[in-house]
């Protein structure tokens, strides 16, 4: 065997910026949606935490104890620009501040991003304070989310849900179904629509939904993508969706 003796030079990082993802064991969608980031020089590094359907406040709350260890597993002893916890409803049930604290315990010094914190910031950046909310969940799981938006200062013009209990079914909702549901969910006088659930494949068709509705649309994954890009110093990347075109 020939052992080469040439000098070895190491780059500081394979990519300029790095984002961590904490996703559910059952997640089909988040990693796919975040696969656009490497083209912007941003590495995406994911880990998963246990989750068992159905999607209820009880099963969502059960994830609380796993977030810190999951975040710590992402590139141990190396820095990340941000860690995204990819579950909208659990961020509400567990508590957004609790989830963010758990992330920072696992990766000290990193920016913690949740679909709720990112969604609020995205809607405010779009100048939307009167919104409609669409979820794939049951009324029982949707109600705390609606309350969270109201406490956050948003006027809910309408709240709609698809009454699903399995997040694997939520990930299989057809694009046509999502667009039709968005049309039905948009209430008069709404300045924007928020589509909850990181399982729902809305981020890739935001332009189509906005064309159908005539107002800005923010989905759970489009919001966290937008927040992740900004954490890495990118803004106004040019689409898809009005949110991504903000300077």
C-alpha positions in Angstrom: 0.0 0.0 0.0 1.3 3.4 -0.9 0.9 6.0 1.9 1.0 9.4 0.3 3.3 12.0 1.9 2.0 15.0 0.1 0.8 18.0 2.3 -2.8 17.8 3.3 -4.8 21.0 3.5 -8.2 21.2 5.2 -10.9 23.7 4.6 -12.5 25.3 7.6 -15.9 23.8 6.5 -17.2 21.9 3.5 -19.9 24.6 3.2 -20.0 28.2 4.3 -23.0 27.9 6.6 -24.8 25.0 8.3 -28.4 24.4 9.5 -29.5 21.6 11.7 -32.9 19.9 11.5 -34.8 18.1 14.2 -37.5 16.2 12.5 -40.1 13.6 13.6 -39.5 10.0 13.0 -42.5 10.0 10.7 -41.5 13.1 8.7 -41.6 12.7 4.9 -41.4 16.4 3.9 -39.0 18.7 5.8 -35.7 17.3 4.4 -37.1 17.4 0.9 -38.1 21.0 1.3 -34.8 22.0 2.8 -32.8 20.3 0.0 -32.8 23.6 -1.8 -30.4 25.1 0.7 -27.1 23.5 -0.5 -27.4 25.5 -3.7 -27.0 28.6 -1.6 -23.9 27.2 0.1 -25.8 26.1 3.2 -25.4 22.5 4.5 -28.4 20.8 6.0 -27.8 18.2 8.7 -30.8 16.3 10.1 -31.6 14.1 13.1 -34.9 12.5 14.0 -36.8 12.1 17.3 -39.4 9.5 18.3 -43.0 10.2 17.4 -46.0 7.9 17.3 -49.3 8.7 15.6 -52.1 9.9 16.0 -51.3 13.6 16.1 -52.9 14.7 19.4 -51.9 17.2 22.1 -50.8 14.2 24.2 -48.5 12.6 21.6 -47.1 16.0 20.6 -46.2 16.9 24.2 -44.4 13.5 24.6 -41.6 14.8 22.4 -40.6 17.5 24.8 -37.9 15.5 26.5 -36.2 14.4 23.3 -35.4 17.8 21.7 -32.2 18.7 23.6 -30.5 15.3 22.9 -31.5 15.4 19.3 -30.0 18.9 18.8 -26.8 17.8 20.5 -26.4 14.9 18.0 -26.1 17.3 15.0 -22.4 17.7 14.3 -21.2 17.5 17.9 -18.7 20.1 19.1 -19.2 22.1 15.8 -21.2 25.3 15.4 -24.4 25.7 13.4 -26.0 28.9 12.2 -29.4 27.6 13.4 -31.3 24.5 14.4 -34.9 24.1 13.2 -37.4 22.1 15.2 -39.7 20.9 12.5 -43.1 20.4 14.1 -45.7 23.2 14.1 -48.2 21.7 16.5 -45.7 20.4 19.0 -44.1 23.9 19.1 -47.5 25.1 20.3 -48.3 22.3 22.7 -44.9 22.1 24.3 -44.5 25.8 24.2 -42.4 27.7 21.7 -40.0 29.2 24.3 -39.6 25.7 25.9 -38.7 24.2 22.5 -36.2 27.0 21.8 -34.6 26.6 25.2 -34.3 22.9 24.7 -32.5 23.4 21.3 -30.1 25.9 22.8 -29.3 23.4 25.7 -28.3 20.9 23.1 -26.4 23.4 20.8 -25.4 26.3 22.9 -25.0 29.6 21.1 -27.1 28.6 18.1 -30.2 30.3 16.8 -33.3 28.2 17.5 -36.1 28.3 14.9 -39.6 26.8 15.1 -42.5 27.0 12.6 -44.4 29.2 15.0 -41.6 31.7 15.7 -40.7 31.8 12.0 -44.3 31.9 11.0 -45.0 34.9 13.2 -41.9 36.7 11.9 -42.8 35.9 8.3 -46.4 37.2 8.6 -45.2 40.4 10.3 -42.6 40.9 7.6 -45.4 40.6 5.0 -47.5 43.2 6.9 -50.2 40.7 7.6 -52.0 40.9 11.0 -55.4 39.7 9.8 -55.0 36.1 8.7 -56.7 32.8 8.0 -55.3 29.6 9.5 -55.5 26.2 7.7 -54.3 23.0 9.4 -54.5 19.3 8.5 -55.3 18.5 12.1 -58.4 17.7 14.1 -60.3 20.5 15.8 -58.7 19.3 19.1 -55.2 19.9 17.9 -56.1 23.0 15.9 -57.7 24.9 18.8 -54.4 25.5 20.7 -52.7 26.7 17.6 -55.5 29.2 16.8 -55.2 30.5 20.4 -51.5 30.8 20.0 -51.9 33.0 16.9 -54.4 35.2 18.7 -52.1 35.6 21.8 -49.4 36.4 19.3 -51.4 39.4 18.2 -53.0 38.2 14.9 -56.6 38.6 14.1 -58.0 35.3 12.9 -60.5 35.9 10.2 -61.1 32.2 9.8 -59.8 28.8 11.1 -60.1 25.6 9.1 -58.9 22.1 9.5 -58.9 18.8 7.5 -59.5 16.6 10.5 -56.6 14.2 9.9 -54.9 12.3 12.7 -51.9 10.7 10.9 -49.0 12.9 9.8 -48.1 10.3 7.1 -51.5 11.0 5.5 -50.8 14.7 5.9 -47.6 14.3 3.9 -49.6 12.6 1.1 -52.1 15.3 0.6 -52.1 16.1 -3.1 -51.1 19.5 -4.4 -54.6 19.9 -5.8 -56.1 19.1 -2.4 -53.9 21.6 -0.7 -54.8 24.4 -3.2 -58.5 23.6 -2.9 -58.4 23.6 0.9 -56.5 26.9 0.8 -59.3 28.5 -1.3 -61.9 27.2 1.1 -60.0 28.3 4.2 -59.3 31.9 3.1 -61.8 34.1 4.9 -62.9 37.6 3.7 -60.6 40.5 4.8 -57.7 38.1 5.4 -54.3 39.7 4.5 -52.6 36.3 4.3 -53.1 32.5 4.8 -50.9 30.4 7.1 -50.8 26.7 6.4 -49.7 24.8 9.4 -47.8 21.4 9.7 -44.4 20.7 8.4 -45.7 17.5 6.8 -47.9 19.3 4.3 -46.2 19.7 0.9 -47.2 23.4 0.5 -43.7 25.1 0.4 -43.0 23.9 -3.1 -46.3 25.2 -4.5 -46.6 28.5 -2.7 -46.7 30.4 -6.0 -49.6 28.3 -7.2 -51.5 28.8 -3.9 -50.9 32.6 -4.0 -52.0 32.8 -7.6 -55.2 31.0 -6.6 -55.9 33.1 -3.5 -54.5 36.6 -4.4 -52.9 37.1 -1.0 -49.5 36.0 0.5 -49.3 32.5 1.7 -46.9 31.3 4.4 -46.6 27.6 5.2 -44.7 26.0 8.1 -41.8 25.0 6.0 -41.6 28.1 3.9 -41.4 30.1 7.1 -38.6 28.0 8.6 -36.8 28.0 5.3 -37.0 31.8 5.1 -35.8 32.1 8.7 -32.9 29.7 8.1 -31.8 31.6 5.0 -31.8 34.8 7.0 -29.8 33.2 9.8 -27.2 32.4 7.2 -27.2 36.0 5.8 -29.4 35.5 2.8 -32.5 37.6 2.0 -34.7 38.3 -1.0 -33.7 35.1 -2.9 -36.4 35.5 -5.5 -39.0 32.9 -4.8 -41.1 30.9 -4.7 -43.7 32.9 -2.9 -43.9 36.6 -1.8 -42.1 35.8 1.5 -39.0 34.7 -0.3 -38.9 37.8 -2.4 -38.7 40.2 0.6 -35.5 42.2 0.7 
